[in-house]
């Protein structure tokens, strides 16, 4: 699985860091600790990033969801 953040060029460096960590499943508290910020600063970064309209796309290989079996009978 891969994630792609579309519109990332609109985000500041710190917003990119916060968004990437959030999309990787980190909580605001974990992000704050990793970036050396307060949780309110992380919330502000994420809110600003959302207002700039980034979009996250998850790219999954076709067989990940079990929809394309090998050797299926016709």
PDB file with one MODEL, atoms N, CA, C and O in Angstrom:
MODEL        1
ATOM      1  N   UNK A   1       0.839  -1.177   0.000  1.00  0.00           N
ATOM      2  CA  UNK A   1       0.000   0.000   0.000  1.00  0.00           C
ATOM      3  C   UNK A   1       0.884   1.240   0.000  1.00  0.00           C
ATOM      4  O   UNK A   1       1.894   1.303   0.701  1.00  0.00           O
ATOM      5  N   UNK A   2       0.493   2.203  -0.783  1.00  0.00           N
ATOM      6  CA  UNK A   2       1.182   3.490  -0.829  1.00  0.00           C
ATOM      7  C   UNK A   2       0.149   4.580  -0.650  1.00  0.00           C
ATOM      8  O   UNK A   2      -1.019   4.412  -1.001  1.00  0.00           O
ATOM      9  N   UNK A   3       0.590   5.703  -0.098  1.00  0.00           N
ATOM     10  CA  UNK A   3      -0.299   6.857  -0.059  1.00  0.00           C
ATOM     11  C   UNK A   3       0.310   7.953  -0.925  1.00  0.00           C
ATOM     12  O   UNK A   3       1.530   8.086  -1.028  1.00  0.00           O
ATOM     13  N   UNK A   4      -0.551   8.716  -1.529  1.00  0.00           N
ATOM     14  CA  UNK A   4      -0.131   9.855  -2.336  1.00  0.00           C
ATOM     15  C   UNK A   4      -0.883  11.058  -1.806  1.00  0.00           C
ATOM     16  O   UNK A   4      -2.098  11.008  -1.612  1.00  0.00           O
ATOM     17  N   UNK A   5      -0.156  12.136  -1.572  1.00  0.00           N
ATOM     18  CA  UNK A   5      -0.797  13.362  -1.098  1.00  0.00           C
ATOM     19  C   UNK A   5      -0.824  14.335  -2.270  1.00  0.00           C
ATOM     20  O   UNK A   5       0.204  14.873  -2.680  1.00  0.00           O
ATOM     21  N   UNK A   6      -2.006  14.544  -2.789  1.00  0.00           N
ATOM     22  CA  UNK A   6      -2.174  15.468  -3.909  1.00  0.00           C
ATOM     23  C   UNK A   6      -2.393  16.876  -3.372  1.00  0.00           C
ATOM     24  O   UNK A   6      -3.123  17.075  -2.402  1.00  0.00           O
ATOM     25  N   UNK A   7      -1.761  17.838  -4.005  1.00  0.00           N
ATOM     26  CA  UNK A   7      -1.849  19.223  -3.554  1.00  0.00           C
ATOM     27  C   UNK A   7      -0.822  19.552  -2.494  1.00  0.00           C
ATOM     28  O   UNK A   7      -0.907  20.594  -1.845  1.00  0.00           O
ATOM     29  N   UNK A   8       0.158  18.664  -2.313  1.00  0.00           N
ATOM     30  CA  UNK A   8       1.169  18.868  -1.271  1.00  0.00           C
ATOM     31  C   UNK A   8       1.993  20.134  -1.522  1.00  0.00           C
ATOM     32  O   UNK A   8       2.528  20.728  -0.586  1.00  0.00           O
ATOM     33  N   UNK A   9       2.092  20.538  -2.776  1.00  0.00           N
ATOM     34  CA  UNK A   9       2.880  21.735  -3.094  1.00  0.00           C
ATOM     35  C   UNK A   9       2.268  22.995  -2.483  1.00  0.00           C
ATOM     36  O   UNK A   9       2.948  24.015  -2.372  1.00  0.00           O
ATOM     37  N   UNK A  10       1.005  22.941  -2.088  1.00  0.00           N
ATOM     38  CA  UNK A  10       0.328  24.080  -1.453  1.00  0.00           C
ATOM     39  C   UNK A  10       0.672  24.192   0.033  1.00  0.00           C
ATOM     40  O   UNK A  10       0.437  25.229   0.652  1.00  0.00           O
ATOM     41  N   UNK A  11       1.231  23.119   0.601  1.00  0.00           N
ATOM     42  CA  UNK A  11       1.462  23.062   2.045  1.00  0.00           C
ATOM     43  C   UNK A  11       2.857  23.532   2.417  1.00  0.00           C
ATOM     44  O   UNK A  11       3.805  23.367   1.650  1.00  0.00           O
ATOM     45  N   UNK A  12       2.975  24.123   3.608  1.00  0.00           N
ATOM     46  CA  UNK A  12       4.293  24.479   4.135  1.00  0.00           C
ATOM     47  C   UNK A  12       5.027  23.197   4.533  1.00  0.00           C
ATOM     48  O   UNK A  12       4.427  22.125   4.609  1.00  0.00           O
ATOM     49  N   UNK A  13       6.311  23.320   4.782  1.00  0.00           N
ATOM     50  CA  UNK A  13       7.108  22.164   5.178  1.00  0.00           C
ATOM     51  C   UNK A  13       6.543  21.501   6.431  1.00  0.00           C
ATOM     52  O   UNK A  13       6.406  20.278   6.480  1.00  0.00           O
ATOM     53  N   UNK A  14       6.215  22.306   7.444  1.00  0.00           N
ATOM     54  CA  UNK A  14       5.680  21.771   8.699  1.00  0.00           C
ATOM     55  C   UNK A  14       4.311  21.126   8.491  1.00  0.00           C
ATOM     56  O   UNK A  14       4.013  20.091   9.087  1.00  0.00           O
ATOM     57  N   UNK A  15       3.477  21.738   7.645  1.00  0.00           N
ATOM     58  CA  UNK A  15       2.172  21.149   7.339  1.00  0.00           C
ATOM     59  C   UNK A  15       2.353  19.799   6.652  1.00  0.00           C
ATOM     60  O   UNK A  15       1.621  18.852   6.940  1.00  0.00           O
ATOM     61  N   UNK A  16       3.317  19.710   5.753  1.00  0.00           N
ATOM     62  CA  UNK A  16       3.609  18.439   5.073  1.00  0.00           C
ATOM     63  C   UNK A  16       4.022  17.371   6.075  1.00  0.00           C
ATOM     64  O   UNK A  16       3.574  16.227   5.995  1.00  0.00           O
ATOM     65  N   UNK A  17       4.879  17.750   7.019  1.00  0.00           N
ATOM     66  CA  UNK A  17       5.305  16.792   8.039  1.00  0.00           C
ATOM     67  C   UNK A  17       4.115  16.298   8.849  1.00  0.00           C
ATOM     68  O   UNK A  17       3.952  15.095   9.054  1.00  0.00           O
ATOM     69  N   UNK A  18       3.286  17.227   9.307  1.00  0.00           N
ATOM     70  CA  UNK A  18       2.148  16.871  10.147  1.00  0.00           C
ATOM     71  C   UNK A  18       1.151  16.002   9.382  1.00  0.00           C
ATOM     72  O   UNK A  18       0.646  15.017   9.921  1.00  0.00           O
ATOM     73  N   UNK A  19       0.869  16.359   8.138  1.00  0.00           N
ATOM     74  CA  UNK A  19      -0.075  15.590   7.323  1.00  0.00           C
ATOM     75  C   UNK A  19       0.461  14.180   7.076  1.00  0.00           C
ATOM     76  O   UNK A  19      -0.276  13.204   7.214  1.00  0.00           O
ATOM     77  N   UNK A  20       1.731  14.070   6.712  1.00  0.00           N
ATOM     78  CA  UNK A  20       2.311  12.753   6.442  1.00  0.00           C
ATOM     79  C   UNK A  20       2.237  11.865   7.685  1.00  0.00           C
ATOM     80  O   UNK A  20       1.873  10.693   7.592  1.00  0.00           O
ATOM     81  N   UNK A  21       2.577  12.413   8.827  1.00  0.00           N
ATOM     82  CA  UNK A  21       2.516  11.628  10.063  1.00  0.00           C
ATOM     83  C   UNK A  21       1.077  11.245  10.407  1.00  0.00           C
ATOM     84  O   UNK A  21       0.822  10.125  10.849  1.00  0.00           O
ATOM     85  N   UNK A  22       0.142  12.166  10.208  1.00  0.00           N
ATOM     86  CA  UNK A  22      -1.275  11.888  10.493  1.00  0.00           C
ATOM     87  C   UNK A  22      -1.788  10.780   9.582  1.00  0.00           C
ATOM     88  O   UNK A  22      -2.476   9.868  10.040  1.00  0.00           O
ATOM     89  N   UNK A  23      -1.457  10.853   8.296  1.00  0.00           N
ATOM     90  CA  UNK A  23      -1.934   9.863   7.338  1.00  0.00           C
ATOM     91  C   UNK A  23      -1.266   8.507   7.528  1.00  0.00           C
ATOM     92  O   UNK A  23      -1.756   7.498   7.022  1.00  0.00           O
ATOM     93  N   UNK A  24      -0.158   8.476   8.249  1.00  0.00           N
ATOM     94  CA  UNK A  24       0.496   7.210   8.577  1.00  0.00           C
ATOM     95  C   UNK A  24      -0.065   6.622   9.872  1.00  0.00           C
ATOM     96  O   UNK A  24       0.420   5.603  10.362  1.00  0.00           O
ATOM     97  N   UNK A  25      -1.094   7.279  10.421  1.00  0.00           N
ATOM     98  CA  UNK A  25      -1.791   6.723  11.578  1.00  0.00           C
ATOM     99  C   UNK A  25      -1.384   7.267  12.934  1.00  0.00           C
ATOM    100  O   UNK A  25      -1.812   6.740  13.961  1.00  0.00           O
ATOM    101  N   UNK A  26      -0.575   8.300  12.958  1.00  0.00           N
ATOM    102  CA  UNK A  26      -0.149   8.879  14.236  1.00  0.00           C
ATOM    103  C   UNK A  26      -1.224   9.795  14.802  1.00  0.00           C
ATOM    104  O   UNK A  26      -1.936  10.466  14.055  1.00  0.00           O
ATOM    105  N   UNK A  27      -1.336   9.818  16.115  1.00  0.00           N
ATOM    106  CA  UNK A  27      -2.265  10.730  16.785  1.00  0.00           C
ATOM    107  C   UNK A  27      -1.624  12.118  16.854  1.00  0.00           C
ATOM    108  O   UNK A  27      -0.425  12.268  16.617  1.00  0.00           O
ATOM    109  N   UNK A  28      -2.423  13.115  17.176  1.00  0.00           N
ATOM    110  CA  UNK A  28      -1.895  14.476  17.325  1.00  0.00           C
ATOM    111  C   UNK A  28      -0.831  14.537  18.409  1.00  0.00           C
ATOM    112  O   UNK A  28       0.155  15.263  18.285  1.00  0.00           O
ATOM    113  N   UNK A  29      -1.036  13.775  19.464  1.00  0.00           N
ATOM    114  CA  UNK A  29      -0.059  13.737  20.551  1.00  0.00           C
ATOM    115  C   UNK A  29       1.265  13.150  20.077  1.00  0.00           C
ATOM    116  O   UNK A  29       2.331  13.665  20.416  1.00  0.00           O
ATOM    117  N   UNK A  30       1.204  12.075  19.295  1.00  0.00           N
ATOM    118  CA  UNK A  30       2.422  11.460  18.765  1.00  0.00           C
ATOM    119  C   UNK A  30       3.140  12.398  17.794  1.00  0.00           C
ATOM    120  O   UNK A  30       4.368  12.494  17.800  1.00  0.00           O
ATOM    121  N   UNK A  31       2.367  13.082  16.967  1.00  0.00           N
ATOM    122  CA  UNK A  31       2.949  14.028  16.016  1.00  0.00           C
ATOM    123  C   UNK A  31       3.642  15.156  16.772  1.00  0.00           C
ATOM    124  O   UNK A  31       4.762  15.544  16.437  1.00  0.00           O
ATOM    125  N   UNK A  32       2.969  15.676  17.789  1.00  0.00           N
ATOM    126  CA  UNK A  32       3.537  16.761  18.593  1.00  0.00           C
ATOM    127  C   UNK A  32       4.876  16.350  19.193  1.00  0.00           C
ATOM    128  O   UNK A  32       5.841  17.114  19.170  1.00  0.00           O
ATOM    129  N   UNK A  33       4.920  15.156  19.720  1.00  0.00           N
ATOM    130  CA  UNK A  33       6.155  14.665  20.332  1.00  0.00           C
ATOM    131  C   UNK A  33       7.269  14.527  19.294  1.00  0.00           C
ATOM    132  O   UNK A  33       8.404  14.938  19.537  1.00  0.00           O
ATOM    133  N   UNK A  34       6.941  13.947  18.135  1.00  0.00           N
ATOM    134  CA  UNK A  34       7.953  13.744  17.091  1.00  0.00           C
ATOM    135  C   UNK A  34       8.476  15.059  16.524  1.00  0.00           C
ATOM    136  O   UNK A  34       9.651  15.163  16.172  1.00  0.00           O
ATOM    137  N   UNK A  35       7.601  16.066  16.434  1.00  0.00           N
ATOM    138  CA  UNK A  35       8.003  17.339  15.842  1.00  0.00           C
ATOM    139  C   UNK A  35       8.434  18.373  16.883  1.00  0.00           C
ATOM    140  O   UNK A  35       8.877  19.464  16.526  1.00  0.00           O
ATOM    141  N   UNK A  36       8.307  18.035  18.158  1.00  0.00           N
ATOM    142  CA  UNK A  36       8.689  18.965  19.215  1.00  0.00           C
ATOM    143  C   UNK A  36       7.755  20.164  19.298  1.00  0.00           C
ATOM    144  O   UNK A  36       8.193  21.289  19.538  1.00  0.00           O
ATOM    145  N   UNK A  37       6.471  19.917  19.098  1.00  0.00           N
ATOM    146  CA  UNK A  37       5.456  20.966  19.124  1.00  0.00           C
ATOM    147  C   UNK A  37       4.395  20.643  20.161  1.00  0.00           C
ATOM    148  O   UNK A  37       4.352  19.537  20.699  1.00  0.00           O
ATOM    149  N   UNK A  38       3.543  21.616  20.435  1.00  0.00           N
ATOM    150  CA  UNK A  38       2.390  21.357  21.296  1.00  0.00           C
ATOM    151  C   UNK A  38       1.293  20.718  20.451  1.00  0.00           C
ATOM    152  O   UNK A  38       1.290  20.837  19.226  1.00  0.00           O
ATOM    153  N   UNK A  39       0.365  20.041  21.116  1.00  0.00           N
ATOM    154  CA  UNK A  39      -0.742  19.427  20.370  1.00  0.00           C
ATOM    155  C   UNK A  39      -1.619  20.495  19.711  1.00  0.00           C
ATOM    156  O   UNK A  39      -2.195  20.252  18.650  1.00  0.00           O
ATOM    157  N   UNK A  40      -1.721  21.659  20.324  1.00  0.00           N
ATOM    158  CA  UNK A  40      -2.516  22.726  19.701  1.00  0.00           C
ATOM    159  C   UNK A  40      -1.840  23.235  18.428  1.00  0.00           C
ATOM    160  O   UNK A  40      -2.524  23.597  17.470  1.00  0.00           O
ATOM    161  N   UNK A  41      -0.515  23.266  18.407  1.00  0.00           N
ATOM    162  CA  UNK A  41       0.203  23.657  17.186  1.00  0.00           C
ATOM    163  C   UNK A  41      -0.013  22.632  16.082  1.00  0.00           C
ATOM    164  O   UNK A  41      -0.170  22.992  14.916  1.00  0.00           O
ATOM    165  N   UNK A  42      -0.021  21.357  16.449  1.00  0.00           N
ATOM    166  CA  UNK A  42      -0.276  20.299  15.469  1.00  0.00           C
ATOM    167  C   UNK A  42      -1.696  20.446  14.926  1.00  0.00           C
ATOM    168  O   UNK A  42      -1.905  20.329  13.719  1.00  0.00           O
ATOM    169  N   UNK A  43      -2.658  20.696  15.783  1.00  0.00           N
ATOM    170  CA  UNK A  43      -4.043  20.891  15.344  1.00  0.00           C
ATOM    171  C   UNK A  43      -4.143  22.058  14.370  1.00  0.00           C
ATOM    172  O   UNK A  43      -4.847  21.976  13.363  1.00  0.00           O
ATOM    173  N   UNK A  44      -3.437  23.143  14.672  1.00  0.00           N
ATOM    174  CA  UNK A  44      -3.433  24.309  13.785  1.00  0.00           C
ATOM    175  C   UNK A  44      -2.821  23.955  12.432  1.00  0.00           C
ATOM    176  O   UNK A  44      -3.359  24.332  11.391  1.00  0.00           O
ATOM    177  N   UNK A  45      -1.701  23.234  12.440  1.00  0.00           N
ATOM    178  CA  UNK A  45      -1.062  22.831  11.180  1.00  0.00           C
ATOM    179  C   UNK A  45      -2.001  21.979  10.335  1.00  0.00           C
ATOM    180  O   UNK A  45      -2.128  22.194   9.130  1.00  0.00           O
ATOM    181  N   UNK A  46      -2.654  21.018  10.968  1.00  0.00           N
ATOM    182  CA  UNK A  46      -3.560  20.135  10.234  1.00  0.00           C
ATOM    183  C   UNK A  46      -4.776  20.891   9.712  1.00  0.00           C
ATOM    184  O   UNK A  46      -5.248  20.628   8.606  1.00  0.00           O
ATOM    185  N   UNK A  47      -5.277  21.822  10.504  1.00  0.00           N
ATOM    186  CA  UNK A  47      -6.418  22.628  10.077  1.00  0.00           C
ATOM    187  C   UNK A  47      -6.038  23.511   8.887  1.00  0.00           C
ATOM    188  O   UNK A  47      -6.802  23.623   7.928  1.00  0.00           O
ATOM    189  N   UNK A  48      -4.880  24.127   8.945  1.00  0.00           N
ATOM    190  CA  UNK A  48      -4.415  24.958   7.822  1.00  0.00           C
ATOM    191  C   UNK A  48      -4.231  24.117   6.568  1.00  0.00           C
ATOM    192  O   UNK A  48      -4.597  24.533   5.469  1.00  0.00           O
ATOM    193  N   UNK A  49      -3.657  22.920   6.745  1.00  0.00           N
ATOM    194  CA  UNK A  49      -3.434  22.023   5.601  1.00  0.00           C
ATOM    195  C   UNK A  49      -4.771  21.640   4.962  1.00  0.00           C
ATOM    196  O   UNK A  49      -4.900  21.651   3.738  1.00  0.00           O
ATOM    197  N   UNK A  50      -5.763  21.303   5.787  1.00  0.00           N
ATOM    198  CA  UNK A  50      -7.088  20.944   5.254  1.00  0.00           C
ATOM    199  C   UNK A  50      -7.700  22.107   4.482  1.00  0.00           C
ATOM    200  O   UNK A  50      -8.329  21.905   3.443  1.00  0.00           O
ATOM    201  N   UNK A  51      -7.518  23.322   4.989  1.00  0.00           N
ATOM    202  CA  UNK A  51      -8.101  24.494   4.328  1.00  0.00           C
ATOM    203  C   UNK A  51      -7.448  24.762   2.971  1.00  0.00           C
ATOM    204  O   UNK A  51      -8.030  25.436   2.120  1.00  0.00           O
ATOM    205  N   UNK A  52      -6.245  24.235   2.773  1.00  0.00           N
ATOM    206  CA  UNK A  52      -5.547  24.408   1.493  1.00  0.00           C
ATOM    207  C   UNK A  52      -5.940  23.338   0.477  1.00  0.00           C
ATOM    208  O   UNK A  52      -5.531  23.393  -0.683  1.00  0.00           O
ATOM    209  N   UNK A  53      -6.727  22.377   0.913  1.00  0.00           N
ATOM    210  CA  UNK A  53      -7.327  21.431  -0.012  1.00  0.00           C
ATOM    211  C   UNK A  53      -6.458  20.288  -0.493  1.00  0.00           C
ATOM    212  O   UNK A  53      -6.579  19.872  -1.646  1.00  0.00           O
ATOM    213  N   UNK A  54      -5.590  19.769   0.351  1.00  0.00           N
ATOM    214  CA  UNK A  54      -4.834  18.582  -0.063  1.00  0.00           C
ATOM    215  C   UNK A  54      -5.773  17.378  -0.089  1.00  0.00           C
ATOM    216  O   UNK A  54      -6.836  17.392   0.530  1.00  0.00           O
ATOM    217  N   UNK A  55      -5.372  16.358  -0.801  1.00  0.00           N
ATOM    218  CA  UNK A  55      -6.174  15.142  -0.910  1.00  0.00           C
ATOM    219  C   UNK A  55      -5.254  13.936  -0.778  1.00  0.00           C
ATOM    220  O   UNK A  55      -4.178  13.906  -1.376  1.00  0.00           O
ATOM    221  N   UNK A  56      -5.664  12.957  -0.010  1.00  0.00           N
ATOM    222  CA  UNK A  56      -4.874  11.737   0.174  1.00  0.00           C
ATOM    223  C   UNK A  56      -5.501  10.624  -0.643  1.00  0.00           C
ATOM    224  O   UNK A  56      -6.707  10.385  -0.583  1.00  0.00           O
ATOM    225  N   UNK A  57      -4.658   9.952  -1.407  1.00  0.00           N
ATOM    226  CA  UNK A  57      -5.097   8.833  -2.227  1.00  0.00           C
ATOM    227  C   UNK A  57      -4.320   7.606  -1.779  1.00  0.00           C
ATOM    228  O   UNK A  57      -3.097   7.650  -1.653  1.00  0.00           O
ATOM    229  N   UNK A  58      -5.032   6.510  -1.538  1.00  0.00           N
ATOM    230  CA  UNK A  58      -4.389   5.246  -1.172  1.00  0.00           C
ATOM    231  C   UNK A  58      -4.303   4.392  -2.423  1.00  0.00           C
ATOM    232  O   UNK A  58      -5.297   4.184  -3.119  1.00  0.00           O
ATOM    233  N   UNK A  59      -3.106   3.900  -2.702  1.00  0.00           N
ATOM    234  CA  UNK A  59      -2.887   3.071  -3.885  1.00  0.00           C
ATOM    235  C   UNK A  59      -2.662   1.641  -3.415  1.00  0.00           C
ATOM    236  O   UNK A  59      -1.693   1.352  -2.713  1.00  0.00           O
ATOM    237  N   UNK A  60      -3.568   0.748  -3.811  1.00  0.00           N
ATOM    238  CA  UNK A  60      -3.498  -0.652  -3.415  1.00  0.00           C
ATOM    239  C   UNK A  60      -3.265  -1.525  -4.640  1.00  0.00           C
ATOM    240  O   UNK A  60      -3.881  -1.303  -5.682  1.00  0.00           O
ATOM    241  N   UNK A  61      -2.384  -2.517  -4.529  1.00  0.00           N
ATOM    242  CA  UNK A  61      -2.275  -3.485  -5.624  1.00  0.00           C
ATOM    243  C   UNK A  61      -3.617  -4.210  -5.764  1.00  0.00           C
ATOM    244  O   UNK A  61      -4.322  -4.394  -4.772  1.00  0.00           O
ATOM    245  N   UNK A  62      -3.976  -4.621  -6.977  1.00  0.00           N
ATOM    246  CA  UNK A  62      -5.260  -5.250  -7.237  1.00  0.00           C
ATOM    247  C   UNK A  62      -5.552  -6.467  -6.389  1.00  0.00           C
ATOM    248  O   UNK A  62      -6.702  -6.689  -6.012  1.00  0.00           O
ATOM    249  N   UNK A  63      -4.547  -7.259  -6.079  1.00  0.00           N
ATOM    250  CA  UNK A  63      -4.784  -8.490  -5.332  1.00  0.00           C
ATOM    251  C   UNK A  63      -4.903  -8.271  -3.823  1.00  0.00           C
ATOM    252  O   UNK A  63      -5.225  -9.209  -3.094  1.00  0.00           O
ATOM    253  N   UNK A  64      -4.654  -7.068  -3.348  1.00  0.00           N
ATOM    254  CA  UNK A  64      -4.709  -6.786  -1.915  1.00  0.00           C
ATOM    255  C   UNK A  64      -6.081  -7.055  -1.318  1.00  0.00           C
ATOM    256  O   UNK A  64      -6.181  -7.524  -0.184  1.00  0.00           O
ATOM    257  N   UNK A  65      -7.118  -6.770  -2.051  1.00  0.00           N
ATOM    258  CA  UNK A  65      -8.475  -6.926  -1.541  1.00  0.00           C
ATOM    259  C   UNK A  65      -9.086  -8.273  -1.886  1.00  0.00           C
ATOM    260  O   UNK A  65     -10.254  -8.523  -1.588  1.00  0.00           O
ATOM    261  N   UNK A  66      -8.304  -9.139  -2.513  1.00  0.00           N
ATOM    262  CA  UNK A  66      -8.793 -10.464  -2.852  1.00  0.00           C
ATOM    263  C   UNK A  66      -9.845 -10.463  -3.950  1.00  0.00           C
ATOM    264  O   UNK A  66     -10.664 -11.378  -4.033  1.00  0.00           O
ATOM    265  N   UNK A  67      -9.823  -9.438  -4.791  1.00  0.00           N
ATOM    266  CA  UNK A  67     -10.825  -9.344  -5.846  1.00  0.00           C
ATOM    267  C   UNK A  67     -10.394 -10.014  -7.142  1.00  0.00           C
ATOM    268  O   UNK A  67     -11.224 -10.335  -7.992  1.00  0.00           O
ATOM    269  N   UNK A  68      -9.094 -10.221  -7.284  1.00  0.00           N
ATOM    270  CA  UNK A  68      -8.578 -10.789  -8.523  1.00  0.00           C
ATOM    271  C   UNK A  68      -7.816 -12.056  -8.195  1.00  0.00           C
ATOM    272  O   UNK A  68      -6.602 -12.024  -7.993  1.00  0.00           O
ATOM    273  N   UNK A  69      -8.531 -13.178  -8.142  1.00  0.00           N
ATOM    274  CA  UNK A  69      -7.905 -14.452  -7.800  1.00  0.00           C
ATOM    275  C   UNK A  69      -7.123 -15.028  -8.963  1.00  0.00           C
ATOM    276  O   UNK A  69      -7.419 -14.760 -10.128  1.00  0.00           O
ATOM    277  N   UNK A  70      -6.137 -15.809  -8.633  1.00  0.00           N
ATOM    278  CA  UNK A  70      -5.346 -16.468  -9.651  1.00  0.00           C
ATOM    279  C   UNK A  70      -6.040 -17.754 -10.038  1.00  0.00           C
ATOM    280  O   UNK A  70      -6.530 -18.480  -9.173  1.00  0.00           O
ATOM    281  N   UNK A  71      -6.088 -18.041 -11.314  1.00  0.00           N
ATOM    282  CA  UNK A  71      -6.653 -19.302 -11.796  1.00  0.00           C
ATOM    283  C   UNK A  71      -8.151 -19.418 -11.595  1.00  0.00           C
ATOM    284  O   UNK A  71      -8.663 -20.520 -11.394  1.00  0.00           O
ATOM    285  N   UNK A  72      -8.867 -18.294 -11.645  1.00  0.00           N
ATOM    286  CA  UNK A  72     -10.322 -18.346 -11.478  1.00  0.00           C
ATOM    287  C   UNK A  72     -10.944 -19.093 -12.642  1.00  0.00           C
ATOM    288  O   UNK A  72     -10.496 -18.972 -13.783  1.00  0.00           O
ATOM    289  N   UNK A  73     -11.964 -19.855 -12.352  1.00  0.00           N
ATOM    290  CA  UNK A  73     -12.670 -20.575 -13.396  1.00  0.00           C
ATOM    291  C   UNK A  73     -13.615 -19.620 -14.105  1.00  0.00           C
ATOM    292  O   UNK A  73     -14.221 -18.753 -13.475  1.00  0.00           O
ATOM    293  N   UNK A  74     -13.738 -19.780 -15.397  1.00  0.00           N
ATOM    294  CA  UNK A  74     -14.606 -18.895 -16.173  1.00  0.00           C
ATOM    295  C   UNK A  74     -15.975 -19.469 -16.313  1.00  0.00           C
ATOM    296  O   UNK A  74     -16.840 -18.856 -16.939  1.00  0.00           O
TER     297      UNK A  74
ENDMDL
END
